[in-house]
Each structure stands twice: as structure tokens, then as C-alpha cells.
Amino acid sequence: MADSQGSTVKDKVAGVIDQIRPALQRDGGDIELVDVTADGVVSVRLQGACSGCPSAAMTLSMLVERKLKADVPEVTELVSIP
């Protein structure tokens, strides 16, 4: 679904992830947007140093999920896939 400016939820999510990406890259990691479902579930894949980091779950919930839900109200959940 697109908003009045033509942006889809997936476009908005991708924009937020692009804002977060530099912070992860500074620590040797990265994040890939895999999918956004119609009911607002965002699937991402952590890469590089982030994929095996013990703090990955906290990074996802405290940084990525919080920012996504604040900036894109349609997001209902964030899931990480291997």
C-alpha cells in the first residue's frame, strides 16, 4: 500500500534501515532488509560481525525495532532470519 507521496511501507522501512546501517557498519556488521509483510512484520538479516554478536538481539530490539516502529507506524514486529 502506498501513501499520498507514493511511498510504500517497504520503501519507508528501507529508508529507516539505510539510516541505521552506518552505525552497524562502523562495528563491522550490516543489516539486510529481507521482507515486509502486509501485516507489518519486517524480516531482516544481520551480516558480518553482527551475525554472531552476543549483543545482536539487543541491537535489534533497542535500536532497529524501536526506530522502525517510531518512524513507520505500520510496523508491528521485527524478526531476524538467519
C-alpha positions as CSV (number, residue, x, y, z in Angstrom):
1,M,0.0,0.0,0.0
2,A,1.3,3.5,-0.9
3,D,0.8,6.7,0.9
4,S,-0.1,10.1,-0.6
5,Q,3.5,10.6,-1.6
6,G,3.7,7.2,-3.4
7,S,5.9,5.6,-0.7
8,T,5.1,2.0,0.3
9,V,5.6,0.7,3.8
10,K,8.6,-1.3,2.4
11,D,10.1,1.9,1.0
12,K,9.8,3.6,4.4
13,V,11.3,0.6,6.2
14,A,14.2,0.6,3.7
15,G,14.8,4.3,4.4
16,V,15.0,3.7,8.1
17,I,17.3,0.8,7.7
18,D,19.5,2.9,5.5
19,Q,19.7,5.4,8.4
20,I,20.7,2.7,10.8
21,R,23.2,0.9,8.5
22,P,26.2,3.2,9.0
23,A,26.2,2.6,12.8
24,L,26.3,-1.2,12.2
25,Q,28.9,-0.9,9.5
26,R,31.2,1.1,11.9
27,D,31.3,-2.1,14.0
28,G,32.0,-4.4,11.1
29,G,28.4,-5.5,10.6
30,D,25.5,-4.8,8.3
31,I,21.7,-5.3,8.0
32,E,19.7,-6.5,5.1
33,L,16.0,-5.9,4.6
34,V,14.5,-9.3,3.5
35,D,10.8,-8.6,3.5
36,V,7.9,-6.6,4.8
37,T,4.5,-8.4,5.0
38,A,1.1,-6.9,4.6
39,D,0.5,-7.1,8.3
40,G,3.6,-5.1,9.1
41,V,6.1,-7.8,10.0
42,V,9.6,-6.8,9.0
43,S,12.2,-9.5,8.3
44,V,15.9,-8.6,8.4
45,R,19.2,-10.5,8.2
46,L,22.2,-9.3,10.2
47,Q,25.5,-9.7,8.4
48,G,29.2,-9.5,9.1
49,A,30.2,-9.0,12.7
50,C,26.6,-8.5,13.7
51,S,25.5,-12.0,12.7
52,G,27.4,-13.7,15.5
53,C,27.4,-10.9,18.0
54,P,26.1,-11.6,21.5
55,S,24.5,-8.2,21.6
56,A,22.6,-8.7,18.3
57,A,19.2,-9.3,20.0
58,M,19.6,-6.1,22.0
59,T,20.6,-4.2,18.8
60,L,17.6,-5.5,17.0
61,S,15.1,-4.6,19.7
62,M,16.5,-1.5,21.2
63,L,17.8,0.2,18.0
64,V,16.3,-1.3,14.9
65,E,12.8,-2.2,16.1
66,R,12.3,0.9,18.2
67,K,13.4,3.2,15.3
68,L,11.2,1.3,12.8
69,K,8.1,1.5,15.0
70,A,8.6,5.1,15.8
71,D,9.2,6.2,12.1
72,V,6.9,3.7,10.4
73,P,3.7,3.1,12.4
74,E,2.6,0.3,10.1
75,V,5.4,-1.9,11.5
76,T,4.1,-4.4,14.0
77,E,7.1,-6.7,14.6
78,L,10.7,-7.2,13.7
79,V,12.1,-10.7,13.1
80,S,15.7,-11.7,12.3
81,I,16.3,-14.6,10.0
82,P,19.5,-16.5,9.6
